[in-house]
Amino acid sequence: MDLHELPYRLKSTRQKKRLVKKDRDKQLIQLDKRQHLLWKQKRELPMIPLEHPYQRGWKRLFVLRDNVAKSPRAEFYQGILKKINDVRYHHDRSFKVRKRRKCRYYYAEKIQTLREITEREWLANNLKLSDAEKHCFYQKLEWDKNKYSMVATYVFIEPWRFMLIVKPHIISEVKMHDELLEQELKEIDNHIENHSLWYKIRKLKRGSIYRYSDEDKPKYINKLKNKPLYLIEDEYRD
């Protein structure tokens, strides 16, 4: 019987290989979606309070000074502190780290400062700073040896309003543990790791493993978005 006389069309070898590859790509995309869904479910698990809280080391963080905490603008500066505070943990109250110099070991205290906001975070306003809060920062330019260019960061103008304290790190609650969720997530991670599928999945999603979305680039961020027209006109006149 002639193949051209059949009521249906047979697929060629190349078409069959393409369909197999396309089906495999769809499976990888679904696997990646399932992994992200499990991660989200794991993050949303509630915290369970402990019957007997215990101390695990120490933590060092910034708090408002006494005179600032009693001032009328205490709530304003507390809101800024929540966004730029730097909390560190250590097993020793002194927060000293071991260093080596000229074949000798010594302990030195690590410097801790308020968090500096990067230019990308500032333009995208990831910290959701208000206009009044933005006036409390200044732009600092530094030379980056890796990028061979000047890098801008935004630093809080009045760091003296906060002071550094050390307090016990008390564990009073723990994350709920879902054994079935952890098992499925571990199986997916092992499958991706053992078969080296991470690069393939990223390439299917982005087209390239080193490609970033245009929305993350500062030049694509719309500075006028969600801004009233009268503010835009005032800035234009100024």
C-alpha positions in Angstrom: 0.0 0.0 0.0 1.3 3.4 -0.9 2.0 5.7 2.1 0.6 8.7 0.2 -2.8 7.0 0.1 -3.2 6.7 3.9 -6.0 8.7 5.5 -3.5 10.2 8.0 -0.1 11.7 7.7 2.9 9.8 9.2 5.4 11.8 11.2 9.0 11.8 10.0 11.9 10.8 12.2 12.9 14.5 12.7 9.4 15.4 13.8 9.3 12.6 16.3 12.6 13.6 17.8 11.3 17.2 18.1 8.1 16.1 19.8 10.1 14.1 22.3 12.4 17.1 23.0 9.4 19.4 23.3 7.7 17.1 25.7 10.8 16.8 27.8 11.1 20.6 28.0 7.5 20.9 29.2 8.2 18.4 31.9 11.2 20.4 33.1 9.1 23.6 33.2 6.4 21.9 35.2 9.1 20.5 37.5 10.5 23.9 38.1 7.0 25.3 38.8 6.3 22.5 41.2 9.6 23.2 43.0 8.8 26.9 43.4 5.3 26.1 44.7 6.8 23.8 47.3 9.3 26.5 48.3 6.4 29.0 48.7 4.4 26.5 50.8 7.5 25.9 53.0 8.0 29.7 53.6 4.3 30.1 54.5 4.3 27.5 57.2 3.4 29.0 60.5 5.7 29.5 63.5 5.1 27.3 66.6 5.8 28.8 70.0 8.1 26.8 72.2 7.1 25.7 75.7 10.6 26.3 77.0 12.4 29.1 75.1 16.2 28.9 75.1 19.1 31.2 74.3 21.3 30.6 71.3 24.3 33.0 71.3 24.0 36.8 71.1 22.7 39.3 68.6 23.9 42.8 67.9 21.7 45.5 66.4 20.9 49.1 66.3 18.2 50.8 68.4 17.0 54.4 68.9 18.9 56.5 71.5 17.0 57.4 74.6 16.6 61.1 73.7 15.5 60.2 70.1 13.0 57.6 71.4 11.4 60.2 73.6 11.2 62.8 70.9 8.0 63.5 68.8 9.7 62.0 65.7 10.5 58.7 67.3 8.0 56.8 65.2 9.5 58.3 62.0 13.1 57.3 62.8 11.9 53.9 64.0 10.4 53.3 60.6 13.7 54.1 58.9 15.6 51.9 61.3 13.5 48.9 60.4 14.5 49.3 56.8 18.3 49.8 57.2 19.0 48.0 60.5 21.8 45.4 60.4 21.4 42.5 62.8 24.3 40.1 63.4 24.6 36.9 65.5 27.6 35.5 67.3 28.3 32.7 69.8 30.3 35.1 72.0 29.1 38.4 73.5 32.3 40.2 72.5 31.6 39.6 68.8 35.3 39.3 68.0 36.5 37.2 65.1 39.8 35.3 64.8 42.3 36.8 62.4 45.8 36.0 61.3 48.7 38.4 60.7 52.3 37.5 60.2 51.8 33.9 61.4 50.1 35.1 64.5 46.5 34.8 65.5 44.5 37.6 67.3 40.9 38.6 67.9 39.5 41.7 66.4 36.0 43.2 66.7 34.1 43.4 63.4 32.8 46.8 62.4 29.1 47.0 62.1 27.3 49.9 60.4 23.8 50.7 59.1 22.8 49.2 55.9 23.6 51.1 52.7 21.0 51.1 49.9 22.2 50.2 46.4 21.3 52.3 43.4 19.1 49.6 42.0 17.1 49.3 45.3 16.9 53.1 45.5 15.5 53.6 41.9 13.1 50.7 42.3 12.3 51.8 45.9 12.3 48.2 47.1 12.4 49.4 50.7 9.3 51.5 50.1 10.8 54.7 51.4 8.6 57.8 51.6 9.7 61.2 50.2 10.3 62.4 53.7 12.5 59.4 54.5 14.4 59.7 51.2 15.5 63.3 52.3 17.4 61.6 55.2 19.9 59.9 52.8 22.7 61.2 50.7 24.4 59.7 47.7 27.9 58.2 48.2 30.1 57.5 45.2 32.9 54.9 45.5 35.2 53.3 42.9 34.5 49.6 42.3 37.6 47.7 41.4 35.6 44.8 40.0 33.4 46.9 37.7 36.0 49.5 36.9 33.5 52.3 37.5 32.0 54.5 40.1 29.2 52.9 42.1 26.6 54.9 43.9 25.1 54.0 47.3 22.7 55.9 49.6 23.7 56.3 53.2 21.7 57.6 56.2 22.8 61.2 57.1 22.3 61.0 60.9 23.6 57.7 62.1 24.1 59.2 65.6 20.4 58.8 66.2 21.0 55.1 66.6 23.2 53.1 69.0 24.6 49.6 68.9 23.5 47.2 71.6 24.1 43.5 72.3 21.3 41.3 73.7 20.7 37.6 74.1 19.3 35.8 71.1 16.3 34.0 72.5 14.6 31.3 70.5 10.9 31.3 71.5 9.3 29.8 68.3 10.3 27.4 65.5 9.0 26.8 62.0 6.5 24.1 61.5 8.0 21.0 59.8 6.1 19.3 57.1 7.7 15.9 56.4 5.9 15.1 53.2 6.6 18.5 51.8 10.3 18.2 52.7 10.5 14.7 51.1 9.0 15.8 47.8 11.2 18.9 47.7 14.3 16.8 48.4 13.4 14.4 45.6 13.0 17.3 43.1 16.3 18.8 44.2 18.2 15.5 43.9 16.7 14.9 40.5 17.8 18.3 39.2 21.2 18.0 40.8 22.0 14.4 39.8 21.0 15.0 36.1 22.5 18.5 35.9 19.2 20.1 34.8 19.7 23.5 36.5 21.3 25.1 33.4 18.7 23.6 31.1 15.8 24.9 33.2 17.2 28.4 33.4 17.8 28.4 29.7 14.2 27.4 29.0 12.9 30.1 31.3 15.1 33.0 30.4 16.7 32.1 27.0 20.1 32.4 28.6 21.5 31.6 32.1 23.1 35.0 32.4 20.2 37.1 31.1 18.3 39.4 33.4 14.8 40.7 32.8 14.5 44.3 31.5 12.4 45.2 34.5 15.4 44.8 36.8 17.5 47.3 34.8 17.6 50.8 36.3 17.0 52.4 32.8 13.7 50.6 32.5 12.4 51.8 35.8 9.7 54.4 35.4 10.4 57.2 38.0 7.0 58.9 37.3 5.0 55.8 38.0 2.3 56.3 40.7 3.4 59.9 41.2 0.8 62.7 41.2 0.7 65.1 38.2 1.2 68.2 40.4 4.5 66.8 41.8 5.7 66.1 38.3 4.9 69.7 37.3 6.6 71.2 40.4 9.8 69.1 39.7 9.7 70.3 36.1 9.4 73.9 37.1 12.3 73.6 39.6 
